[in-house]
Amino acid sequence: MARVAPLTPPYEADVEEALRKWMPPGVAQDPLALFRLLQRHPGLASRMRVLGAGLLAHGELPALDREIVIARVTARCGCRYEWGVHAAVFASAVGLTPEQVEATVTGGSGHPAWSRRHRALIAAVDELHDTATVSADAWAALAEHYPVSQLLEFLVLAGWYRTIAYVANGVGLDEEPWGAPYPAG
């Protein structure tokens, strides 16, 4: 059970409106537990929504690469909640294979499921997780595949999902019942 419980319906009108802004248009699904949790601090939630939605819907990184970064960051943080949400909702939509999805948790950057470009992403995420920086070699490997704008976005994306992992893990947020099961590793 979460240390801070997400809001539950029925919602006041302003809360309902704020929660619907988090969800993609036309989605009938209830707002995610993470969004209902963040809405306990409406000012913070509204500021976070802008960056989170911007990274998901308006980023320059290819969607496949974005999801590899998100999956690897959340896996390295042990954030079953966010990993499960993205694995269930986005993985197949962006072309991640089941083997790749599992490898975000159980494999290293040299896993055979990854292309050269994706190996560079995984290695850089791992360095960021372990050292809070990217070595010259890892940066050079990324720069072979991404322009400066995407390199900057990569750093923000990785940091953003580490923040999300801190929130979800910090409050002990229960996994969404429909989320992808976390691989045994």
C-alpha positions, 0 to 999 in steps of 0.5 A: 500500500502506498504511503500517500494514497492517490486520489479516488473518485468521485473527484471535485470538478477542478480535480477531474479537469486536471486529471483529464489533462494528464491523459491522452485525448479520447482515452476512456481509461481512469487516470493513472495512479501516478497522476492521481497521486501528484494531484494531491499537490495541484501546483506541482502536478500542473508544472510536472504535466507540461514537461512530462507531456512535452517529452512524450508527445513533442520530443525530437528523439524517435519514439522507439529510442524514447521508450528504450530510455524510459524503460532502462531508467525505470528498470535501473531504478527498480520502478516497477510501476512506471516500467510496467505502464510504459511496457504495457502502453508504449512498447509494442506501439513503438516497435519494441519486441518482447525480447527488447522489453525484457532486456531493458531489465535483465540485459546489458548494453551488449545484449544482442537485442540492441542495435549499435545505436540502442547499445549507445543509449543503454550504456549512457543510461547506465552511466548516468544511473551509476555516476550522474554523468556520461563519459567522453566515450559514451557521449561520442557513441551517442553523438554518432547517432543523435544531433545536439538537440536530441542529446540534450533531450536524452539527458532531460528524459533520463532525468525526468524518469529518474524523478518519476521513479523517485516519486513512485518508489518513494511513496510505494505506489502500487503497480497498475493492475493492467501494467506489464509484469516486471521480468524476473532478473 
